[in-house]
């Protein structure tokens, strides 16, 4: 299957699809050049192929605002060309601060909120066989944002798509962070008919959402996770009993050998001295900012900078880019370019979808197609 990626960032979502084994990333759109530089550098380091339809460093709004009609026509031509040969999908997660309670919370009228509408318009115009729309839970659970979400869903239905949705958590897929995301997936009427997919009243039936979720969220959160531990620089503590090691920060740091990762020394230096970094308990994540992670627990999120700073469990510093990449469950050979700024590095890491969650969702989409079309 061919994938057109929008709001690609450093490409964590793309990588999940690409390494799942049944998808090719053929078209990449990202507005911020520094993020796309990370995307290209990391994939070159991993020896992955370039997208055959190229990288497009441009504002997605230009595709549908009428000022550059050749852009939309070219995209539509590429989609139609791809659809002649293989199943073709769009994936993307429009910037989400306008739907996040912890962010700007401006909703559909915010600059970023408008991009969700733009992405929907683009899908409806270009008509890929399927699409994936990813966003924060605020779009799904906040009443005034939910109204907008329902508006988008109706627009998709009016343009021939049947849908399925689920609020997922990164922990369910094995990522060491408590992070919710709404995933909306749609298949076009033509694809549904060609692939004999079961639908009922505009909803995809039998979509195997749980098949590649490794853990039950309620059961995970009920485990006896350690709380606060007095900070000890370079202190060593054994793993507690009764927890899931795979869901701990330390497990991923060891697995990715972060101490020898090329981005191990990439982190912000403290401006106001070390006191805050030497007094906060390990596992103290109660306040909005300056959360000291616990090595034997999952992280609150993958956010870093602006409103949230993650401190190393047993060193007097912020976590490094290598450590943040591991929390996002990236393969150990995913490397940031040495010339990327710290701000761009941590912003693109924090914005990304955890790799194991992306890959799990990609497998789920393939399974849905395959269970109704065993020859694929």
C-alpha positions as CSV (number, residue, x, y, z in Angstrom):
1,X,0.0,0.0,0.0
2,X,1.1,3.5,-0.7
3,X,1.0,6.2,1.9
4,X,0.8,10.0,1.5
5,X,1.9,11.6,4.7
6,X,0.9,15.1,5.9
7,X,2.1,17.0,9.0
8,X,4.9,14.5,8.9
9,X,7.3,16.1,11.4
10,X,10.2,13.8,12.0
11,X,8.2,10.9,10.7
12,X,7.4,8.7,13.7
13,X,4.0,7.9,12.4
14,X,5.4,7.3,9.0
15,X,8.1,5.0,10.4
16,X,5.5,2.8,12.1
17,X,3.7,2.3,8.8
18,X,6.9,1.9,6.8
19,X,8.5,-0.7,9.1
20,X,5.3,-2.6,9.5
21,X,6.0,-4.2,6.2
22,X,2.9,-3.6,4.0
23,X,3.3,0.1,3.3
24,X,5.5,2.4,1.3
25,X,5.8,6.1,2.1
26,X,5.6,7.8,-1.3
27,X,4.7,11.4,-0.5
28,X,5.8,13.5,2.5
29,X,4.5,17.0,3.4
30,X,5.9,19.0,6.3
31,X,5.7,22.8,6.7
32,X,8.7,23.2,9.0
33,X,12.0,22.6,7.1
34,X,14.0,21.7,10.2
35,X,11.6,18.9,11.0
36,X,11.8,17.6,7.5
37,X,15.6,17.7,7.7
38,X,15.4,15.4,10.8
39,X,13.0,13.2,8.8
40,X,15.5,12.8,5.9
41,X,18.6,12.5,8.0
42,X,17.1,9.8,10.2
43,X,15.9,7.7,7.3
44,X,19.1,8.0,5.5
45,X,20.9,6.7,8.6
46,X,18.4,3.8,8.7
47,X,18.9,3.1,5.0
48,X,15.3,3.6,4.1
49,X,14.2,4.6,0.6
50,X,13.2,8.1,-0.4
51,X,9.5,8.8,-1.1
52,X,9.0,8.3,-4.9
53,X,6.8,11.4,-5.0
54,X,9.2,13.5,-3.0
55,X,9.3,15.7,0.1
56,X,7.1,18.8,0.0
57,X,8.1,21.6,2.3
58,X,4.9,23.7,2.0
59,X,1.8,24.9,3.8
60,X,-1.0,22.4,3.4
61,X,-3.4,25.3,3.1
62,X,-2.0,26.1,-0.3
63,X,-3.5,22.8,-1.7
64,X,-7.1,23.8,-1.1
65,X,-7.3,27.6,-0.9
66,X,-7.5,28.1,-4.7
67,X,-4.4,30.3,-4.9
68,X,-2.3,27.5,-6.3
69,X,-4.7,25.2,-8.2
70,X,-1.8,23.4,-9.8
71,X,-0.8,22.0,-6.4
72,X,-4.1,20.4,-5.8
73,X,-4.3,19.1,-9.3
74,X,-0.8,17.6,-9.1
75,X,-1.6,15.9,-5.8
76,X,-4.9,14.5,-7.2
77,X,-3.0,13.2,-10.2
78,X,-0.5,11.4,-8.0
79,X,-3.2,9.9,-5.8
80,X,-5.1,8.6,-8.9
81,X,-1.8,7.3,-10.4
82,X,-1.1,5.4,-7.1
83,X,-4.6,4.1,-6.8
84,X,-4.3,2.5,-10.3
85,X,-1.7,0.1,-8.9
86,X,-2.2,-0.3,-5.1
87,X,-4.4,0.7,-2.2
88,X,-3.5,4.3,-1.3
89,X,-3.9,6.1,2.0
90,X,-3.4,9.4,3.7
91,X,-2.0,9.6,7.2
92,X,-1.6,12.7,9.4
93,X,-2.0,14.4,12.7
94,X,-2.7,18.1,12.3
95,X,-1.0,20.3,15.0
96,X,-3.1,19.9,18.2
97,X,-2.5,22.7,20.7
98,X,-5.8,24.3,19.9
99,X,-7.7,21.2,21.1
100,X,-5.4,20.5,24.1
101,X,-6.4,21.6,27.6
102,X,-2.7,22.0,28.4
103,X,-2.2,24.0,25.2
104,X,-3.9,27.0,23.6
105,X,-7.4,25.4,23.6
106,X,-8.7,27.8,20.9
107,X,-10.5,25.1,19.1
108,X,-11.4,25.0,15.4
109,X,-10.8,28.8,15.0
110,X,-7.2,28.7,16.2
111,X,-4.4,28.7,13.6
112,X,-3.6,25.1,14.3
113,X,-7.2,24.1,14.8
114,X,-8.0,25.3,11.2
115,X,-5.5,22.8,9.9
116,X,-7.7,19.9,11.0
117,X,-10.4,21.3,8.7
118,X,-7.9,21.8,5.9
119,X,-6.7,18.2,6.2
120,X,-10.3,17.0,6.0
121,X,-10.9,19.1,2.9
122,X,-7.8,17.7,1.3
123,X,-8.9,14.1,2.0
124,X,-12.4,14.7,0.6
125,X,-11.0,16.4,-2.5
126,X,-8.2,13.9,-3.3
127,X,-10.2,10.8,-2.4
128,X,-7.6,8.3,-1.2
129,X,-8.8,4.8,-0.6
130,X,-8.4,5.3,3.2
131,X,-7.2,7.9,5.7
132,X,-5.9,8.1,9.2
133,X,-6.6,11.3,11.3
134,X,-4.8,11.6,14.6
135,X,-5.3,14.2,17.3
136,X,-5.3,14.8,21.1
137,X,-8.1,13.5,23.3
138,X,-9.4,17.1,23.8
139,X,-10.9,17.0,20.3
140,X,-12.7,13.8,21.3
141,X,-13.7,14.5,24.9
142,X,-14.1,18.3,25.3
143,X,-17.7,19.2,24.6
144,X,-17.1,22.2,22.3
145,X,-14.3,20.5,20.5
146,X,-16.3,17.3,20.1
147,X,-18.9,19.2,18.1
148,X,-16.2,20.1,15.6
149,X,-15.0,16.5,15.6
150,X,-18.6,15.4,14.8
151,X,-18.7,18.0,12.0
152,X,-15.5,16.6,10.4
153,X,-16.9,13.0,10.6
154,X,-20.1,14.1,8.9
155,X,-18.1,15.8,6.2
156,X,-16.2,12.5,5.6
157,X,-19.5,10.6,5.4
158,X,-20.9,13.1,3.0
159,X,-17.9,12.5,0.8
160,X,-18.2,8.8,0.7
161,X,-16.2,7.5,3.7
162,X,-17.2,5.0,6.3
163,X,-15.5,5.4,9.6
164,X,-14.2,3.9,12.8
165,X,-12.6,5.6,15.8
166,X,-10.9,4.9,19.1
167,X,-9.2,6.8,21.9
168,X,-5.9,4.9,22.3
169,X,-3.3,5.2,25.0
170,X,0.4,4.7,24.3
171,X,0.7,2.3,27.2
172,X,-1.6,-0.1,25.5
173,X,0.9,-0.6,22.7
174,X,3.9,-0.9,25.0
175,X,5.2,2.7,25.0
176,X,6.4,4.0,28.4
177,X,4.2,7.0,28.5
178,X,0.6,7.8,29.6
179,X,-0.5,9.5,26.4
180,X,-4.0,9.5,24.9
181,X,-4.7,10.1,21.2
182,X,-7.9,9.9,19.2
183,X,-7.5,7.9,16.0
184,X,-10.1,8.2,13.2
185,X,-9.9,5.9,10.2
186,X,-12.0,6.1,7.1
187,X,-12.3,4.0,3.9
188,X,-13.9,5.3,0.7
189,X,-17.0,3.7,-0.8
190,X,-15.0,2.5,-3.8
191,X,-12.4,0.8,-1.6
192,X,-15.1,-0.8,0.6
193,X,-16.8,-2.2,-2.5
194,X,-13.5,-3.4,-4.0
195,X,-12.2,-5.0,-0.8
196,X,-15.6,-6.3,0.4
197,X,-15.3,-4.5,3.8
198,X,-18.3,-4.9,6.2
199,X,-20.0,-1.6,7.0
200,X,-23.2,-0.6,8.7
201,X,-24.8,2.8,8.7
202,X,-21.6,4.6,7.8
203,X,-19.4,2.6,10.3
204,X,-16.7,0.1,9.5
205,X,-17.6,-3.2,11.2
206,X,-15.3,-5.7,12.7
207,X,-12.3,-3.4,12.9
208,X,-9.7,-5.2,15.1
209,X,-8.7,-2.3,17.3
210,X,-7.6,-4.5,20.2
211,X,-5.6,-7.1,18.2
212,X,-2.2,-5.3,18.5
213,X,-2.7,-3.7,21.9
214,X,-0.4,-5.5,24.2
215,X,-1.8,-4.3,27.5
216,X,-5.1,-3.3,29.1
217,X,-4.9,0.3,30.3
218,X,-6.9,-0.2,33.5
219,X,-4.9,-3.2,34.5
220,X,-1.6,-1.4,33.8
221,X,-2.6,1.6,36.0
222,X,-3.7,-0.7,38.8
223,X,-0.2,-2.2,39.2
224,X,1.9,-1.1,42.2
225,X,4.0,1.4,40.4
226,X,6.6,3.2,42.6
227,X,5.8,6.7,43.6
228,X,8.4,9.1,44.9
229,X,11.9,8.2,45.9
230,X,14.5,10.5,47.4
231,X,16.8,11.8,44.7
232,X,20.3,10.2,44.8
233,X,22.7,11.2,42.1
234,X,23.9,8.1,40.2
235,X,22.0,6.0,42.7
236,X,21.0,2.5,41.7
237,X,17.7,0.9,42.7
238,X,16.4,-2.6,41.8
239,X,13.3,-3.0,39.7
240,X,10.2,-3.3,42.0
241,X,8.1,-6.4,42.0
242,X,4.7,-6.5,40.4
243,X,5.2,-4.0,37.6
244,X,5.8,-4.4,33.8
245,X,9.4,-3.7,33.0
246,X,8.6,-3.1,29.3
247,X,6.6,0.0,30.3
248,X,9.4,1.6,32.3
249,X,11.6,4.5,31.2
250,X,14.7,2.5,32.3
251,X,13.8,-0.5,30.1
252,X,13.8,1.7,27.0
253,X,16.9,3.6,27.9
254,X,18.8,0.3,28.4
255,X,17.3,-1.2,25.2
256,X,18.3,1.8,23.1
257,X,21.7,2.1,24.9
258,X,21.1,5.8,25.3
259,X,24.5,6.4,27.0
260,X,26.2,5.6,23.7
261,X,23.5,7.0,21.3
262,X,24.8,9.8,19.0
263,X,22.3,12.2,20.6
264,X,23.3,11.4,24.2
265,X,24.7,14.8,24.9
266,X,21.9,16.8,23.3
267,X,20.0,18.5,26.2
268,X,19.3,21.9,27.6
269,X,21.6,23.2,30.2
270,X,20.0,24.7,33.3
271,X,20.0,28.5,33.4
272,X,19.3,29.0,37.1
273,X,21.8,26.6,38.6
274,X,21.4,23.0,39.7
275,X,19.4,23.4,42.9
276,X,16.0,22.4,41.3
277,X,17.7,19.4,39.7
278,X,19.3,18.2,42.9
279,X,16.3,18.5,45.3
280,X,13.3,17.1,43.5
281,X,12.4,13.5,44.4
282,X,12.6,10.9,41.7
283,X,9.1,10.3,40.4
284,X,7.8,13.7,41.5
285,X,5.6,14.6,38.5
286,X,2.8,16.4,40.3
287,X,3.4,19.9,39.0
288,X,2.9,21.0,35.4
289,X,6.6,21.9,34.9
290,X,9.8,20.2,36.0
291,X,8.7,16.6,36.4
292,X,11.4,14.2,37.6
293,X,10.8,10.9,35.9
294,X,11.0,7.6,37.8
295,X,13.3,5.1,36.2
296,X,10.9,2.2,37.1
297,X,7.7,3.9,35.9
298,X,6.3,5.2,32.7
299,X,6.6,8.8,31.8
300,X,3.6,11.2,32.1
301,X,4.0,12.1,28.4
302,X,6.7,12.7,25.8
303,X,6.3,16.4,26.0
304,X,9.4,18.5,26.5
305,X,9.9,22.3,26.7
306,X,7.4,25.1,26.8
307,X,5.0,24.0,29.6
308,X,6.6,20.8,30.6
309,X,10.2,19.8,31.4
310,X,11.3,16.3,32.1
311,X,14.2,15.8,34.5
312,X,16.5,12.7,34.5
313,X,15.7,10.3,37.4
314,X,19.1,10.1,38.9
315,X,21.2,12.9,37.2
316,X,21.0,16.7,37.8
317,X,19.8,17.6,34.3
318,X,17.0,17.5,31.8
319,X,16.6,14.3,29.8
320,X,18.6,14.1,26.6
321,X,17.3,13.8,23.0
322,X,18.5,10.2,23.0
323,X,16.4,9.5,26.2
324,X,13.4,11.3,24.8
325,X,13.6,9.3,21.5
326,X,13.7,6.1,23.6
327,X,10.6,7.1,25.5
328,X,9.0,7.6,22.1
329,X,10.1,4.0,21.4
330,X,12.1,4.9,18.3
331,X,14.5,2.2,17.1
332,X,18.0,2.8,18.4
333,X,19.3,3.7,14.9
334,X,16.9,6.6,14.6
335,X,19.3,9.6,15.0
336,X,18.8,13.3,14.9
337,X,21.2,15.4,12.8
338,X,24.0,17.1,14.8
339,X,23.1,20.6,13.5
340,X,19.5,20.6,14.6
341,X,18.7,23.2,17.3
342,X,17.7,21.9,20.7
343,X,14.3,23.7,20.4
344,X,13.5,22.0,17.1
345,X,14.9,18.6,18.3
346,X,12.7,18.4,21.3
347,X,9.7,19.9,19.7
348,X,9.6,17.4,16.9
349,X,10.3,14.5,19.4
350,X,7.4,15.7,21.6
351,X,5.0,16.2,18.7
352,X,5.5,12.7,17.3
353,X,3.3,9.6,17.7
354,X,5.2,6.8,19.7
355,X,6.6,4.4,17.2
356,X,5.2,1.2,18.7
357,X,1.7,2.8,18.7
358,X,2.1,3.9,15.1
359,X,3.2,0.5,14.1
360,X,0.4,-1.2,16.0
361,X,-2.2,1.0,14.3
362,X,-0.6,0.3,10.9
363,X,-0.8,-3.5,11.6
364,X,-4.5,-3.1,12.6
365,X,-5.4,-1.4,9.3
366,X,-3.6,-4.1,7.4
367,X,-5.3,-6.8,9.4
368,X,-8.7,-5.3,8.7
369,X,-8.1,-5.4,5.0
370,X,-6.5,-8.8,5.1
371,X,-9.2,-10.5,7.1
372,X,-11.7,-9.6,4.4
373,X,-9.2,-10.2,1.6
374,X,-6.9,-13.1,2.5
375,X,-5.1,-12.8,-0.9
376,X,-3.7,-9.4,0.1
